[in-house]
Amino acid sequence: MATYQPLHEWNVTPTEAVILQNQLRNQIKIQPLTEPPKTIAGCDISFNKFEETVYAGIVVLQLDTLETIEEAGVVSTAPFPYIPGLLSFREIPSLLEAWQKLKTEPDVVMFDGHGTAHPRRIGIASHAGLFLNRPTFGCGKSVLVGKYDEPAPERGNWSPMRHYNEVIGAALRTKNKVNPVYVSPGNLIDLETAISLTLACDGGYRIPEPTRRAHNLVNAIRRGERVFTS
C-alpha cells in the first residue's frame, strides 16, 4: 500500500485554507531529481461544481515504455466547497484515498493541474507533493495565473510563464500547431525536469499519457464502467 504523510486536517474554512497555503508554501522544494525516475503516475479528478461527489483516479506507467502498471480509483465526498485557488482542499483527499490503494509507489507524479503556477505558488501538485513526499508536477490544460509569449508552433518549444516577474511555469507545445499545456513544478522537482518528463510521456496527443489515462479512468468510474472497492 502506498503511504503519505498527513500534514493537516481537511475540515477547514476558506480563510483557514489560505493561511495553510501560505504556511505550506515555505516547505516546497524546487530542485533537480536525485535520480532518474523509472515510473510515473498520472492523477485526475472529476466533479460537478456544486455537488459533493468526487471521482478520483491514478494511473501508474512504466516511464520508458509508457505501459500501464497499475490503476486505482475512488468515489468519495468532497470536504470543501468549490473555490478557485483552493481546489486542492476539495481534490486531494480523494486522491489520497486512491493513492493508498496503490501497490506501486511511483517515482514521480503528474497532476492534471498546477504546481507553482498558482496565485500563492501552491496548486494541487505542490500541495499534494508535500503529502506524498516525492517529486510532483502539474500539467494543466488552461492557465490559472501568469502570462507568457506564444511558443513556436513545433513540438518541444516552450516559453516561460511569469507572474509578478517570477517564472512560475512553462507553456509547452506537446504537438505541432496545437495549443500548449502549462507545466509547473510541484515539489522536489524543477521546471526543466518537469518539461522533459512531459515530453517523454508522448502518446501522440496534446495531453501527456499519465494524466490522459487518469482522465479516461475517472470518466469510466463516473459512468460506472470501472468499480474500485475499498
N, C-alpha and C positions, 0 to 999 in steps of 0.2 A: 504494500500500500504506500503510495506517495504521501509524503508528510510536508507540513508547513509550520511556520512559527506564528502563533496568534499574537498580534500586536495591540489590538484594541477590540472593543465591542462594536457591534454594528447598529445597536439601538441608540442612535444619537439624533439630535436635532440638526437642521441645516447649519445653524450657527456653530454648533459644536463640530460639525463635519469640516467646515472651513478652518477652524482652529487646528483640528487634527492634520489637515493637509499642510498647513504652514509649519507645523512641528515635524511631520514626517519627511518633508522635502529636504530637510537638512541631513537625513540619513541616506539619501540616494547617492550612489557612487557611479559616475560615468567614467569608464575605464576600459582598456582593451581586454579581451578574453585572456585567461591564463593558459588555456589550451584549446586546440581545435575541437569544435563540437562534432559528435557523431550522430546525435539525434536532435530533432526539433519538434516542438509541439505547436499546434495552432489552436487558439481559443476564440470562441464566438458565443454570443448570447442573443436571444430574441425575446421581445416582449411588446405588448401594446402600451403606449404611453400611460394610459390611465387605468391600467389593470395591474393586479399584483402578481399574476403568474409569470414566472421567468423560466425560459428554456435555455439550458447551457450545454455546450459540447466542447470536448477537447479531442483532438486527433494527434497522435504521435507518429512521426515519419522518420525513416532512416534518411539521413541528410544526403548521402552520396547517390542513392537510387530513387529517393522520394517514395519508397514503398511504405504503405501504411502499416505500422506495427501494432497499434492499439487505438481503441476509441472508448470514450467514456462520456456519459451524459446524465443530466438530471432535469426533472421538472420540479420547481420549488416556488416559494412565495417570497417576493421582494420585501426586505425590511425597511426600505427607504423610498420616498416619493421620486418621481421623475423631475429632476432639476439639472439643467445643463451645467456642466462644470463640476457636478458632484455625482455623475453617473456611476463612478466606481463603487460608491456606497450601495448602489442598487444592484450592481452586476457581480462584484467579486464574491460575495457569499455563496452564490450558486456555483460559480466556477471552482471555488474551493471544495465544495461538495463533490463535484465531478473529479477534481484533482485527486481526492482521497481514494477514488476508485481505481486509479491507475496502478498497474503493476510495474510499469516502466517509468522511472523518473527521467524526463528528457533533459538534455544538456543545456538547451536554450529554449525559450518560449516566446512565440509571436502572438500578439493580440490584435484583434480587429478593433483598433482604436489608437490612442496616442499615449506617449510616454511624457517626455519633457515638452512636447508641443501642446501645452496646456497653459491657461492663464496663470496658474500657480505652480507650473512645472511638475505637476504630479497627476498625470492622467492614469488610466487604468493600468497601463503597462508598468508604470513606475510604482504605483500603489501596490499592485499585486506582486510586483517583483520583490518588495520588501517582505511580504508574507512568505513568498516561495524561497527567498534567499538564493536565487540563481539568476543567470543572465536573462533579461527580458527586454523586449522592444515592441513598439507599436507600428502597425502598418494600416493607416486609416484610408478610407475611400474619399473623405472630404476633410476640409480644413476646419479646425476648431478655433485656432488663433494663429496669427502670423501672416506675413506677406513674402512673396517670392517672385523672381523673374521666371518666365516660362522656360523650362529646359529645352534643349534641342530635341527635335522630334524622334531621333533614333533611340532604340532600347539602350539602357545603361547610362544615359545622360541624366544629370540631376542638378538642381540648384538649391542653395541654402534657403531655408525658411527663417525669417527673422521676426523678432518681437521685442520692441524697445532696444533695438540694436544688438540683441543677443541671438545667436544662432541656436534655434530650438529643434531643428529637424531638417528634412530634405524633401523636396518634391522630386520624385524619382520616376523616370519613364521605364516601365517594365515591358512595354511592347512598342513597336514603331507606330508613331502617329496615333496613339491613344492617350487619354487623359492620364496624368501621373497619379501615383499613390503617394501617401505622405508618411514618411518613415521618421521615427524618432526613438532615441534610446530610452529604455525604461529604467533599468538598474543593472549594474555590474557588466555593462557593455558600452561601447562608444558608437558614435554615429556612423563612422566608416564601416565598422563591422556589421552593424545593422543593415546598411545598404548592401554590402556584399552578400549577406545571408538571404536578403530578399531576392536578389538577382539569382542566387543559387537555387532558389525554390521555384524555378520557372516551369510551369506546366503548359505554357502556350496561351495563358490567359492574362488579363490585366492584373488580377488578384493572385498573389503567390499561393502555392498549393496548400500550405498548412492552414491558413485562415479560410481559403476557398473550400477545403474539405470540411473544416469545422462548421462553416456556414451551411453546407449541404446537410451535414449531420443534424444540426439544430432544426433545420426545416423538416427533416424526416421525423424528428421527435415531435414537432408540433403537429404533423399530420398523423401521428400515431403509427408510423411505419417502423420506427425503432423504439424499443422499450428497454430501459435500463432499470434493474432492480436495486434496491438499497443494499 
